[in-house]
Amino acid sequence: MVSDWSNAIGHVDCDAFYASCEAVRHPELKGRPICVLSSQNAIVVAKSYAAKALGITTGMPVWEARKLAPQVVFLAADFRYYGQMSDKLFSILRRYSPDIEIYSIDEAFMDMNGIRMLWRKSFQQLADDIRLTVARETGLTVSVGISVTRTLAKMASESNKPNGSTILPGRRIADFLAELPVAAIPGIGRNRAALLYKFNIHTA
């Protein structure tokens, strides 16, 4: 029988981080399509979900994005500000677990072993607490995944974006992977996924 929690790792990932930071700083832009530009204002380095829905992709030249969706708000990147928001995020996460591993400017892994007993809450309650606390104190939304390995925790958080939480105990892993596209596995990418498709491998 598979143990539900032989280990417990959390993954917290901000949703559309750069664009969301700009929406926090400029509340009048909340809900509007936002693109954050490179240092030379030449390409799109980040976009909000609303901009993504219009067909804008990361790496798209600005002229092409403007032509495709003239209603989008284009803003120059402010990495110092994003760093400050990142620090606030990680400070909040350290309240829940003393052991966090910063993975990028907007995401981190958390050692959740023993945390349920400490907080006297379920993993679902803890995940929702983290989401609500981050939103209340920073204005940002995050997605949270908790599972038995780093990879599974990351896949869990990415499966329920934006502003969602997924708890993946041992007994649910097989069913979760059976429904997950192989391209959703971290590190696979489009090219490797295309190769796997040739061998009729379509799910994780």
N, C-alpha and C positions, 0 to 999 in steps of 0.2 A: 504493500500500500504506500502511495506517495505521501510523504509528510507535507502538511500544508505550509509550515513555516520552519524549515530547516535553517533558513537564513531570512533576513528581512531587509531589503534595500529599497529606498525611495528615490524617485527621480522627479524633480520639479523643473518645469520648463516654462518660461514666459511665452505668451502668445503674441506673435508679431512685435517683438520687443521694441525695436527702434521706433516704429510707427506708433506703437502704443505709448511710448515715452512722450512723443510729440503731442499726442492727444491729451495726455495729462497736463503738459505745459500749456497747451492751447485748448481749453475745454470747448471752445466754439467749433473745433474740428471733430469732436467725438461723433463717430458714426459715418463720417465722410471718408471717401477714398484718399489715402495718404501714401505718398512715395518719398522715401529718404534717398538722397543722391550721394554719389561718391564725392571725394574731396575736390575733384575737378568739375563736379556737377555734370558729368558726362553720361553716367549710367545709373540705373536704379539698383541700389544695394539692399533695400528692404521695402516692404510694402505692407499695407494693412489688408485685412481680409476683404474689405470692400473693394480695394484696388485689385486684388487678386481675382475677384469675381468678374472684373471688367476685362480680364485677359492679360493683365500686366504681369511680367515675370521678372525675377531677380536677374540682373545682368543685362536687361533690355536697355538699349540706348534711349536717352531722354527724348530725343526728337521722335522716336518711334512711339514711345509711351504717350507723349502729348498728342500725337496724331490719332492714336487708338482711343484715348480717353481724355479729352480736353478738360473734363470736369474735375480731374484729379488735382489735389493740392501737392505741389512739389516743394520739398524743404531740404536745405543743406544739412548734412550730418553734423551732429554736435557730440563727438565721442566723449568729451569731458563730462557732459551732462548725463550721457548714458552710463558712464562709469559710476557716477554718484547714485543713480537709480539702482544700479547693480549692487552697490555696497549696501543699500537699504534692504534689498531683497535677501542677500546672504546673511545679514544681521538678524532678520526675522527667522530664517531657517535654523540658525544656531540656537534659538530659544527652544526649538523642538528636539534637536539632536546636537550633542557636542561634537559629533564627528561628521562633517560634511566635506565633500570633495567638489571643488569648483571645476566644472567641465568646460564652461565657456562663459562669456559675459552675462548670459541670461539663463543658465541652467546649472544644476548641481545634483549630485547624488548625496543621499543621506543614509547613514547607518541607523536603521529603525529597530534593531534588536533591543529588546527590553523597554522600548519606548511606550508600548501599550500599557505595561504595568505601571510605569512611572506616571503617565498621564491618566490612567484608569479610563481609557477610551479605546474603541476599536480602531483598526487601521482606516476604515471608511470615515469615521468621525475625525480622526487626525488629519486625513487628507483634506476633508472639507474645511476643517479649522485653518489649515495652512492657506488654502485658497481665499477664504474670507478675510483672514488677517492681512495677507498681502494686498488684497483689493482695498481694504479699509485704510491701510497705512501708506500705500504707495499709489493707489489708483490703477494699478496694473492687474491684469488677469494672468493666472498661471494654470497649467494643467499638471496633474499629479498622478504618478503611477507608483504602485508598491508591489514588489514581487520578490522572488527568492534570489535573483541575480541582477546585476547591473543592466545587462542587455534586455532582459524581460521587463524590468522596471521602466526602462526607456521606451520600449515598444508599447507598454501599457499606457504611459502618459500620452504618447503620440496617437494612440488609437481613439482618444476622446477629446480632441481639441475642437474649439478653444474652450477654456474655463471648465474643464471636466476633470473627473478623477476615476481611475480604474484600479481596483484591488485584484491582484492575480495570485491567489494561493496555489499551492502545488496541485491540488485536485482539478483545477480549472485550466492548467497550462495546455494540455493536449487539445482541448476543444478550442481554446483561444487561438493557438497556432494553426489549427485546421481551417479556420475561417479567415486568417490573415494573409493578404497577398505577399508573395515572396519578396517583392520589391520593398515592402515595409520593414524588412530586417535591416537594422543598422549596418552600414558597410557594404551592402549588396550593390546598390546603384542601378542605373538603367541598363548599362552594358552587360553586367553580370546577370541581371534579371532576364534580359533578352536571351542570353545563352541558356539559362535554366528552362525558359519556356520551350526551347527546342527539344529538351528532354522531357517535356510534358510535366514539368514541375512548376506549379502555379501558386501554391500556398506554402506558408512557412512550415 
